[in-house]
Amino acid sequence: LEISRKNKECKIKIERQKSGKDVYIEKKELNKCLRKITNGITACESTIEKLENKLEEISKQLESPSIKHEDGESQSIYLKFEKYGKELDEKMKEWESLHMKLNELRKKM
């Protein structure tokens, strides 16, 4: 245990003695990750908006009295609704994951 404690102390001392260049490189890398995550969040939000619009359109079609619910057309519409609903759930999970990563990254800064 003493050896591992000494190793931890050494690492801490090494981290405290970083040169300006090391700090610059680390900050540059953090900013790169930050941009990557924020771009991913923006892309997810755009996709989520499109999927929500598609679901709204399909929902209006399903509410329309002109659609006969017995024929193949309504089944096709239901399948699209399910497909877009699943895609929306996946994008929402991805968006949530990216936000968690963003919060973790901001804690490091």
Contact map, one row per residue, 1 for C-alpha under 8 A:
1111100000000000000000000000000000000000000000000000000000000000000000000000000000000000000000000000000000000
1111110000000000000000000000000000000000000000000000000000000000000000000000000000000000000000000000000000000
1111111000000000000000000000000000000000000000000000000000000000000000000000000000000000000000000000000000000
1111111100000000000000000000000000000000000000000000000000000000000000000000000000000000000000000000000000000
1111111110000000000000000000000000000000000000000000000000000000000000000000000000000000000000000000000000000
0111111111000000000000000000000000000000000000000000000000000000000000000000000000000000000000000000000000000
0011111111100000000000000000000000000000000000000000000000000000000000000000000000000000000000000000000000000
0001111111110000000000000000000000000000000000000000000000000000000000000000000000000000000000000000000000000
0000111111111000000000000000000000000000000000000000000000000000000000000000000000000000000000000000000000000
0000011111111100000000000000000000000000000000000000000000000000000000000000000000000000000000000000000000000
0000001111111110000000000000000000000000000000000000000000000000000000000000000000000000000000000000000000000
0000000111111111000000000000000000000000000000000000000000000000000000000000000000000000000000000000000000000
0000000011111111100000000000000000000000000000000000000000000000000000000000000000000000000000000000000000000
0000000001111111110000000000000000000000000000000000000000000000000000000000000000000000000000000000000000000
0000000000111111110000000000000000000000000000000000000000000000000000000000000000000000000000000000000000000
0000000000011111110000000000000000000000000000000000000000000000000000000000000000000000000000000000000000000
0000000000001111111000000000000000000000000000000000000000000000000000000000000000000000000000000000000000000
0000000000000111111111100000000000000000000000000000000000000000000000000000000000000000000000000000000000000
0000000000000000111111100000000000000000000000000000000000000000000000000000000000000000000000000000000000000
0000000000000000011111110000000000000000000000000000000000000000000000000000000000000000000000000000000000000
0000000000000000011111111000000000000000000000000000000000000000000000000000000000000000000000000000000000000
0000000000000000011111111100000000000000000000000000000000000000000000000000000000000000000000000000000000000
0000000000000000011111111110000000000000000000000000000000000000000000000000000000000000000000000000000000000
0000000000000000000111111111000000000000000000000000000000000000000000000000000000000000000000000000000000000
0000000000000000000011111111100000000000000000000000000000000000000000000000000000000000000000000000000000000
0000000000000000000001111111110000000000000000000000000000000000000000000000000000000000000000000000000000000
0000000000000000000000111111111000000000000000000000000000000000000000000000000000000000000000000000000000000
0000000000000000000000011111111100000000000000000000000000000000000000000000000000000000000000000000000000000
0000000000000000000000001111111110000000000000000000000000000000000000000000000000000000000000000000000000000
0000000000000000000000000111111111000000000000000000000000000000000000000000000000000000000000000000000010001
0000000000000000000000000011111111100000000000000000000000000000000000000000000000000000000000000000000000000
0000000000000000000000000001111111110000000000000000000000000000000000000000000000000000000000000000000000000
0000000000000000000000000000111111111000000000000000000000000000000000000000000000000000000000000000000000000
0000000000000000000000000000011111111100000000000000000000000000000000000000000000000000000000000000010010000
0000000000000000000000000000001111111110000000000000000000000000000000000000000000000000000000000000000000000
0000000000000000000000000000000111111111000000000000000000000000000000000000000000000000000000000000000000000
0000000000000000000000000000000011111111100000000000000000000000000000000000000000000000000000000100110000000
0000000000000000000000000000000001111111110000000000000000000000000000000000000000000000000000000000010000000
0000000000000000000000000000000000111111111000000000000000000000000000000000000000000000000000000000000000000
0000000000000000000000000000000000011111111100000000000000000000000000000000000000000000000000100100000000000
0000000000000000000000000000000000001111111110000000000000000000000000000000000000000000000000100110000000000
0000000000000000000000000000000000000111111111000000000000000000000000000000000000000000000000000000000000000
0000000000000000000000000000000000000011111111100000000000000000000000000000000000000000000000000000000000000
0000000000000000000000000000000000000001111111110000000000000000000000000000000000000000001101100000000000000
0000000000000000000000000000000000000000111111111000000000000000000000000000000000000000000000100000000000000
0000000000000000000000000000000000000000011111111100000000000000000000000000000000000000000000000000000000000
0000000000000000000000000000000000000000001111111110000000000000000000000000000000000000001000000000000000000
0000000000000000000000000000000000000000000111111111000000000000000000000000000000000001001100000000000000000
0000000000000000000000000000000000000000000011111111100000000000000000000000000000000000000000000000000000000
0000000000000000000000000000000000000000000001111111110000000000000000000000000000000000000000000000000000000
0000000000000000000000000000000000000000000000111111111000000000000000000000000000011011000000000000000000000
0000000000000000000000000000000000000000000000011111111100000000000000000000000000000001000000000000000000000
0000000000000000000000000000000000000000000000001111111110000000000000000000000000000000000000000000000000000
0000000000000000000000000000000000000000000000000111111111000000000000000000000000010000000000000000000000000
0000000000000000000000000000000000000000000000000011111111100000000000000000000010011000000000000000000000000
0000000000000000000000000000000000000000000000000001111111110000000000000000000000000000000000000000000000000
0000000000000000000000000000000000000000000000000000111111111000000000000000000000000000000000000000000000000
0000000000000000000000000000000000000000000000000000011111111100000000000000100110000000000000000000000000000
0000000000000000000000000000000000000000000000000000001111111110000000000000000010000000000000000000000000000
0000000000000000000000000000000000000000000000000000000111111111000000000000000000000000000000000000000000000
0000000000000000000000000000000000000000000000000000000011111111001000000000000000000000000000000000000000000
0000000000000000000000000000000000000000000000000000000001111111101000000100100000000000000000000000000000000
0000000000000000000000000000000000000000000000000000000000111111100000000000000000000000000000000000000000000
0000000000000000000000000000000000000000000000000000000000011111111000000000000000000000000000000000000000000
0000000000000000000000000000000000000000000000000000000000000111111100000000000000000000000000000000000000000
0000000000000000000000000000000000000000000000000000000000000001111100000000000000000000000000000000000000000
0000000000000000000000000000000000000000000000000000000000001101111110001100000000000000000000000000000000000
0000000000000000000000000000000000000000000000000000000000000000111111101100000000000000000000000000000000000
0000000000000000000000000000000000000000000000000000000000000000001111101110000000000000000000000000000000000
0000000000000000000000000000000000000000000000000000000000000000000111110100000000000000000000000000000000000
0000000000000000000000000000000000000000000000000000000000000000000111111110000000000000000000000000000000000
0000000000000000000000000000000000000000000000000000000000000000000001111111000000000000000000000000000000000
0000000000000000000000000000000000000000000000000000000000000000001110111111100000000000000000000000000000000
0000000000000000000000000000000000000000000000000000000000000100001111111111110000000000000000000000000000000
0000000000000000000000000000000000000000000000000000000000000000000010111111111000000000000000000000000000000
0000000000000000000000000000000000000000000000000000000000000000000000011111111100000000000000000000000000000
0000000000000000000000000000000000000000000000000000000001000100000000001111111110000000000000000000000000000
0000000000000000000000000000000000000000000000000000000000000000000000000111111111000000000000000000000000000
0000000000000000000000000000000000000000000000000000000000000000000000000011111111100000000000000000000000000
0000000000000000000000000000000000000000000000000000000001000000000000000001111111110000000000000000000000000
0000000000000000000000000000000000000000000000000000001001100000000000000000111111111000000000000000000000000
0000000000000000000000000000000000000000000000000000000000000000000000000000011111111100000000000000000000000
0000000000000000000000000000000000000000000000000000000000000000000000000000001111111110000000000000000000000
0000000000000000000000000000000000000000000000000010011000000000000000000000000111111111000000000000000000000
0000000000000000000000000000000000000000000000000010001000000000000000000000000011111111100000000000000000000
0000000000000000000000000000000000000000000000000000000000000000000000000000000001111111110000000000000000000
0000000000000000000000000000000000000000000000000010000000000000000000000000000000111111111000000000000000000
0000000000000000000000000000000000000000000000010011000000000000000000000000000000011111111100000000000000000
0000000000000000000000000000000000000000000000000000000000000000000000000000000000001111111110000000000000000
0000000000000000000000000000000000000000000000000000000000000000000000000000000000000111111111000000000000000
0000000000000000000000000000000000000000000100110000000000000000000000000000000000000011111111100000000000000
0000000000000000000000000000000000000000000100010000000000000000000000000000000000000001111111110000000000000
0000000000000000000000000000000000000000000000000000000000000000000000000000000000000000111111111000000000000
0000000000000000000000000000000000000000000100000000000000000000000000000000000000000000011111111100000000000
0000000000000000000000000000000000000001100110000000000000000000000000000000000000000000001111111110000000000
0000000000000000000000000000000000000000000000000000000000000000000000000000000000000000000111111111000000000
0000000000000000000000000000000000000000000000000000000000000000000000000000000000000000000011111111100000000
0000000000000000000000000000000000001001100000000000000000000000000000000000000000000000000001111111110000000
0000000000000000000000000000000000000000100000000000000000000000000000000000000000000000000000111111111000000
0000000000000000000000000000000000000000000000000000000000000000000000000000000000000000000000011111111100000
0000000000000000000000000000000000001000000000000000000000000000000000000000000000000000000000001111111110000
0000000000000000000000000000000001001100000000000000000000000000000000000000000000000000000000000111111111000
0000000000000000000000000000000000000000000000000000000000000000000000000000000000000000000000000011111111100
0000000000000000000000000000000000000000000000000000000000000000000000000000000000000000000000000001111111110
0000000000000000000000000000010001000000000000000000000000000000000000000000000000000000000000000000111111111
0000000000000000000000000000000000000000000000000000000000000000000000000000000000000000000000000000011111111
0000000000000000000000000000000000000000000000000000000000000000000000000000000000000000000000000000001111111
0000000000000000000000000000000000000000000000000000000000000000000000000000000000000000000000000000000111111
0000000000000000000000000000010000000000000000000000000000000000000000000000000000000000000000000000000011111
